[in-house]
Amino acid sequence: MARILLSEDDAALARGLVALLEQNGYDVEAVTTGHAALAHQAAGSYAAMLLDLGLPDVSGYEVLKRMRAAGSRCPVLILTARNALNDRVRGRRAQAGV
């Protein structure tokens, strides 16, 4: 079973995503802060990460930047309501799927 790390601070959205992913056979760990995302990602092995940009302590961009600096090659899909071109470019430069 593939493990996915979900980093999302909106409780209702996180519950829905966890339920959907688990119904489709994924093992999901959900965290609500950037620091927790970094700690879980460093300590675990994940097939992918779903990353919210608007985390309360550390932005999703910063989480991704730190992951890549530490050598993580974990695929990351950014979750955001932002749709401006500069947000998509910034995500690509941080090596994420946006």
C-alpha positions in Angstrom: 0.0 0.0 0.0 1.5 3.4 -1.0 2.0 5.9 1.7 1.0 9.5 1.2 1.8 12.5 3.4 -0.9 15.1 3.4 -0.1 18.5 4.7 -3.3 20.6 5.0 -4.4 22.9 7.8 -8.1 23.0 6.9 -9.6 20.2 9.0 -12.6 19.6 6.8 -10.6 19.5 3.6 -8.0 17.2 5.2 -10.7 14.8 6.4 -12.2 14.6 3.0 -8.9 14.0 1.2 -7.9 11.4 3.7 -11.2 9.6 3.3 -11.0 9.7 -0.5 -7.4 8.5 -0.6 -8.0 5.7 1.9 -11.0 4.5 -0.1 -8.7 4.2 -3.1 -6.2 2.1 -1.2 -3.6 4.6 0.1 -2.2 4.8 3.5 -2.4 8.5 4.5 -0.7 10.5 7.2 -2.1 13.9 7.7 -0.3 16.9 9.3 -1.4 20.5 9.8 1.8 22.5 9.9 4.9 22.9 7.8 7.2 21.9 10.6 5.2 18.6 11.1 5.4 18.0 7.3 9.2 18.4 7.3 9.6 16.1 10.3 7.3 13.4 8.9 8.9 13.6 5.5 12.4 13.3 6.9 11.5 10.4 9.1 9.3 8.4 6.7 9.2 7.0 3.3 6.3 8.3 1.2 5.3 7.6 -2.4 4.0 11.2 -2.7 3.2 14.3 -0.7 0.1 16.6 -1.1 1.2 20.0 0.2 -0.9 23.0 1.0 0.8 26.4 0.3 -1.0 28.2 3.1 0.2 26.5 6.2 0.1 28.4 9.5 3.8 28.3 10.4 6.0 27.6 7.4 4.7 28.2 3.8 4.4 25.2 1.5 7.0 26.8 -0.7 9.4 26.9 2.1 8.6 23.3 3.1 9.3 22.2 -0.5 12.5 24.3 -0.7 13.8 22.7 2.5 12.9 19.2 1.4 14.7 19.6 -1.9 17.7 21.1 -0.2 17.9 18.1 2.1 17.9 15.8 -1.0 14.3 14.6 -1.0 13.1 13.4 -4.4 9.6 12.7 -3.1 7.0 13.7 -5.7 5.0 16.7 -4.4 1.6 17.9 -5.6 0.7 21.4 -4.4 -2.8 22.1 -3.1 -3.8 25.7 -3.4 -6.6 28.0 -4.3 -4.0 30.3 -5.8 -4.1 30.4 -9.6 -1.9 33.3 -10.6 0.8 32.5 -13.1 3.6 33.6 -10.7 2.3 31.0 -8.1 2.5 28.3 -10.7 5.9 29.4 -11.9 7.2 29.5 -8.3 5.9 26.0 -7.6 7.6 24.7 -10.7 10.9 26.3 -9.7 10.6 24.5 -6.4 10.2 21.3 -8.3 6.6 20.4 -7.6 3.7 19.4 -9.7 1.2 22.3 -9.7 
